[in-house]
Amino acid sequence: MKKSFAMAAALVMSFSAAAMNASAEGETKVYVTISDSNSALVLTQEPVNVTDIDGDGKLTVNDALYIAHEDNYEGGAAAGYKTSVGQYGLGLDVLWGKENQQSFGYYVNTKMANGLTDEVKDGDYIDALTFPDPSDLDYHYSWFDAREGEGEADKEVTLQLKALSFDASWAPVENPVEGAKITINGNETDFVTDAEGKVTVKFTEAGKNVVSAKGGNFKIAPPSYIMTVNGEAAETTTTTTTTTTTSTTTTTTTTAKTTKAPVTTTKSKSNSPKTGDSGAAMAVVALGAAAAAAFTLRRRNEK
């Protein structure tokens, strides 16, 4: 009897372990980047474990964006993310707390998404943007030709920056962005892209370095590249000043405290999709071959 019970318990544990492994193997993780109407990155390649939130039987852009807001926006998805079903399907009404006359764009691995119900897979990158001015269509999705890197201090990395536009036939066209200034962790640098959109960036600060860009020959939504530099973070000094006042003299004593913040190095995400594929410069629903009509449907009619 005891032997049978032990065998049964072993079988239960075996099945449980198998179920856990299957669950881990079936996990779908994507990386979400969102920029707001001020052309500022509010999420940068944030890992999101995607589940079927809307219950449509598949994992989609909508699921990923909903969960990204639920996990990262103050008040969750209820406060920062809203969709509605219109004549042409599921439309985006609010992104990162902003209603914008449905003037948004979203892309999977730098390709324009046909809609929020496009399926996503493990390792995908989802970029969502808000147009600064819904009436100004001259605003372009942009991206670097790489997503992330890792190395030691003083490492140099060459990146190429491109933006998306459309030709006379409404076919997507990739354009090098010339004259864009590179920012690192939100701070403007002296690095500027050349006529081919290329720039070589040198990294000196240990830790996570978020690279983006602004300006240039296109109005661009901010791209993103993450460089993790190994080593210790730079020293920081905290100064404390104590002032003693008497009727005749004032004495000031200053002390400084120096600390070093440790840097935790994380491995680069595996199976990162290659970038450089066609994206979208504006929020459109690509229904049929009429790109102009599609643009109008996403920007104006999905309300």
Disulfide bonds with the S-S distance in Angstrom:
none
